[in-house]
Every structure is written in C-alpha cells, then in structure tokens.
Amino acid sequence: MAEEKTQVSAADESGTATAGTPASDDSRDAAAATARRDARLAGASVPAALACPMEPMEIRAEDVKAELGGTQILKGVNLDAGAHKVVGLIGPNGSGKSTLLKCIYRVLAPTGGAVYLGDQRLSDYSVRESAQRVAVLAQHNYYNFEFSVRDVVLMGRSPHKRSMERDNAHDYEVVADALRMVGMQDFATRGFSTLSGGEQQRVILARALAQQTPCLILDEPTNHLDIKYQLELMDIVRALDRTVICAVHDLNIGAMYCDELFAIKDGEVVTSGAPEEVITPALIRKLYDVEATVFVDDDGVRHVLFRPGSVR
C-alpha cells in the first residue's frame, strides 16, 4: 500500500495541513514526531572518551550587527539556542547565515550587539576558554601544509593543552574514537589533502568531536556528502545531546533534525519557530522566490518538494 501523506499545497498561505490532519493537532503531532525521531536515535551511543566535561550552554545573539567591506550584512539579529537544542539557520545565499555563525565562533567581531554563551558575553572569554566551549565545522577547510588525518583531528585537542604540552595517550584515545564515530578510522595515516570533499568534511567533524565542547557550530555540515553520510552526520549531531547551531540549505534536513529554525533574509530574521511552523509554502516563496509543495509523512515530519519551472 502506498504511504499516505498529508499535503500542504503551494496555494495554502498559512502552510497548515489541508487534509488528513486538523490544524489544532499540529503541535501535538510535532511533539510525537520529535519523540519518534529521538527514539530512533536512542541506540546511537557516544564513546566515553568523547564525553563533554561541561554541560550544554545556551547561545544567544542580541541585536547582532555586522559590516563587511562597507556593506551591512547583519541588521540586528536576535537568536536564542537553548541548551541541548539543535537550531537551524535557513535562507538564501548571501542572507547572512555564515556571517552570523562567524560572529558566534569569533572569526568576526560584531559591529553592534553581543553574543552570549550562557550568561556571559562571548567577548569576556579568552580565546582558549571559548574554544573549550564552542567547536566549529566550517564551510571551507584548508591547510597550508600537508597533515595526516590523525594530525588534523588532534588539533581539536589544542584548547585542552598547555603551551608546548605533548599529546598523550588520552588524546590519542579521543582521536581514535572520534574517527571511528565518523567512519574514518581506516584513513588515520592518509594525507588530509588527498581526501574527497565529503571525506574531509567527516574528518573536520571528528576534529570537532575531539574538542569535547558543550556547543557546536556547523556551517552547511552536509556539503559534499552523499545521502548516507548526510544522515549519518546529522544522526551523530543529534546523539551528542549538545547545543548546536547549524546553517542548512536542505530544508528536509532542517525539518528532520532541528528543534527550531530561524529564517534569515537580507541580514534579518524573517521568522522563527519549530519546523512545522516555519517550513510552509508561503515562507519558502518569501525566502527563496520559488513555489513548493510540503508533505507531512506518517511520522509527522515535513518534506519539501520542488518541481521544474517553480522559480518565480
């Protein structure tokens, strides 16, 4: 028997299910979908060596502004990622998602507003202290010298080391477990530059895992990955039970794995909320200038369907 689906039509401005599921049941169905997703991931275990020594922390951006080359990229962004939550940023290219993430992981200093880790301003932490709290899987990762895969993952241990302190047996145990968790244990001695883009992405995730931070920042983490590894990477992220902020282009990944989504366009938050509140045909049209159909499957998860000729 074909799987039954509830369709949210492209013409439905509210994005509420038009058949099968009453609008009043949306929040209840979403909670049930979240419970089913978490139950499926319950079997995923995190090795003891990768356990984080700190509790997950809330991350907040308050009225964050950023300017690059004389252009205002962020125009007063407010974001709240609660402890233990996976928060996704969606929006078109150039909307400011990566710039916001760079402000959170200290590559860029905001020109206005502030970022907080817990109750403390990010700028009040030393670089080492913030690196013990926030790990990053960036969009682009280049090295000027050739490093082995193991050496790249060992870099994740740097925030926990004193100056000139040598790597020890515990560091190598953490690295080995991180590589096993991302399925790259057989590549430990390979040169990082010899790997495919998808393989490099998994190694950088292993480096972030080896950093053992309570917070993770992921900038388009599924870039270069085939479907299996996209799902595997996001399964790992959910299993970690840490505070996560990730920029995602695939709305279906956002709907499956994120607790909350922030839609950004032209440097401003257009709307935010649970995936079932944000992923609607009307919002997709507003963000991306395309028509879309949204289906709700039997697990209560939303799926976005695009067709040729849907660009407005």
Residue pairs with C-beta under 8 A, 6 or more apart in sequence:
3 297
3 298
4 20
4 298
5 295
5 296
5 297
5 298
6 17
6 18
6 19
6 20
6 21
6 295
6 296
7 17
7 18
7 19
7 293
7 294
7 295
7 296
8 15
8 16
8 17
8 18
8 280
8 281
8 293
8 294
8 295
8 296
8 302
9 18
9 281
9 293
10 281
10 285
10 291
10 292
10 293
11 281
12 18
12 280
12 281
12 282
13 281
13 282
14 280
14 282
15 277
15 279
15 280
15 281
15 282
15 283
15 294
16 23
16 26
16 280
17 23
17 26
17 296
20 296
21 29
21 296
26 276
26 277
27 274
27 276
29 276
29 296
29 300
30 274
30 275
30 276
30 300
32 300
33 299
33 300
33 301
34 259
36 299
36 300
37 238
37 256
37 257
37 299
37 301
38 238
41 235
41 238
41 239
44 235
44 236
44 238
44 239
45 239
46 181
46 239
46 240
47 177
47 180
47 181
49 170
49 173
49 174
49 177
50 174
50 177
50 178
50 181
50 209
50 210
50 212
51 212
52 212
52 213
52 214
52 240
52 242
53 212
54 132
54 133
54 213
54 214
55 83
55 214
56 83
56 84
56 214
56 215
56 241
56 242
56 243
57 83
57 117
57 118
57 133
57 214
57 215
57 243
58 80
58 81
58 82
58 83
58 116
58 117
58 118
58 243
59 79
59 80
59 81
59 104
59 115
59 116
59 117
59 215
59 243
59 245
60 79
60 80
60 81
60 115
60 116
61 77
61 78
61 79
61 80
61 100
61 103
61 104
61 113
61 114
61 115
61 116
62 78
62 113
62 114
62 115
62 116
63 76
63 77
63 78
63 112
63 113
63 114
64 74
64 76
64 77
64 78
64 79
64 100
64 103
64 110
64 112
64 113
64 114
64 115
65 72
65 74
65 75
65 76
65 77
65 110
65 111
65 112
65 113
66 72
66 73
66 74
66 96
66 99
66 100
66 103
66 108
66 110
66 111
67 73
67 111
68 99
68 108
72 267
73 96
73 99
73 267
74 96
74 99
74 100
74 103
74 110
74 267
75 266
75 267
75 268
76 112
76 113
76 268
77 96
77 100
77 113
77 264
77 267
77 268
77 269
78 269
79 87
79 100
79 245
79 262
79 269
79 272
81 87
81 243
81 244
81 245
81 260
82 243
83 214
83 243
84 241
84 242
84 243
85 243
85 244
85 259
85 260
86 237
86 238
86 244
86 246
86 257
86 258
86 259
86 260
87 244
87 245
87 246
87 258
87 259
87 260
87 261
87 262
88 245
88 246
88 247
88 248
88 254
88 257
88 258
88 260
88 261
88 262
89 97
89 100
89 101
89 245
89 246
89 247
89 248
89 261
89 262
89 264
90 97
90 247
90 248
90 249
90 251
90 254
90 261
90 262
90 263
90 264
90 278
90 287
91 97
91 263
91 264
91 265
91 270
91 287
92 265
92 287
92 288
95 264
95 265
95 266
95 267
96 264
96 266
96 267
96 268
97 219
97 247
97 264
98 139
98 219
98 220
98 247
99 108
99 267
100 264
101 136
101 217
101 219
101 245
101 247
102 108
103 109
103 110
103 115
104 115
104 122
104 134
104 217
104 245
105 130
105 134
105 136
105 217
106 122
106 127
106 130
109 123
114 121
114 122
114 123
115 121
115 122
115 123
116 122
117 125
117 130
117 133
117 134
117 215
122 130
125 133
128 159
131 158
131 159
131 211
131 213
132 159
132 160
132 211
132 213
133 213
133 214
133 215
134 213
134 215
134 216
134 217
135 156
135 207
135 208
135 209
135 211
135 213
135 215
135 216
135 217
136 208
136 216
136 217
136 218
136 219
137 201
137 204
137 205
137 208
137 216
137 217
137 218
137 219
137 221
138 204
138 219
139 219
139 220
139 223
141 200
141 204
143 152
143 192
143 193
146 191
146 192
146 193
147 191
147 192
148 188
148 189
148 190
148 191
148 192
149 179
149 184
149 187
149 188
149 189
149 190
149 191
149 192
149 195
149 203
150 175
150 179
150 188
150 189
151 192
152 192
152 203
152 204
152 207
153 175
153 178
153 179
153 203
153 206
153 207
153 210
154 167
154 171
154 172
154 175
154 210
155 207
156 175
156 178
156 206
156 207
156 208
156 209
156 210
156 211
156 212
157 167
157 171
157 174
157 175
157 210
157 211
159 211
160 212
161 167
174 210
174 212
175 206
175 210
176 185
176 188
177 209
178 206
178 207
178 209
178 210
179 185
179 187
179 188
179 203
179 206
181 206
181 209
181 236
182 202
182 203
182 205
182 206
182 209
182 232
182 233
182 236
183 202
183 229
183 232
184 199
184 202
184 203
184 206
187 195
187 199
187 203
192 200
192 203
195 203
196 224
197 223
197 224
198 224
198 225
198 226
198 229
200 224
201 221
201 223
201 224
201 225
201 233
202 225
202 229
202 233
205 221
205 233
205 236
208 216
209 236
209 240
213 242
214 242
214 243
215 242
215 243
215 244
215 245
216 237
216 240
216 242
216 243
216 244
216 245
216 246
217 244
217 245
217 246
218 237
218 244
218 245
218 246
218 247
219 246
219 247
220 246
220 247
220 248
220 249
221 233
221 234
221 237
221 246
221 248
222 229
222 230
222 233
222 234
222 248
222 250
222 253
225 233
230 250
230 253
234 253
234 256
234 257
237 244
237 246
237 257
238 257
246 258
248 254
248 258
251 279
251 284
251 304
252 302
252 303
252 304
254 261
254 275
254 279
255 275
255 279
255 301
255 302
255 303
255 304
256 301
258 275
259 274
260 272
260 273
260 274
260 275
261 272
261 273
261 274
261 275
261 278
261 279
262 269
262 272
263 269
263 270
263 271
263 272
263 278
263 283
263 287
264 270
265 286
265 287
270 283
270 286
270 287
271 277
271 278
271 283
272 278
275 302
276 296
276 300
276 302
279 294
279 302
279 304
280 294
281 291
281 292
281 293
281 294
284 290
284 291
284 292
284 294
284 304
285 291
285 292
285 312
289 311
289 312
290 306
290 310
290 311
290 312
291 306
291 307
291 310
291 312
292 304
292 305
292 306
292 310
293 304
293 305
293 307
294 302
294 303
294 304
294 305
295 302
295 303
295 305
296 302
296 303
297 303
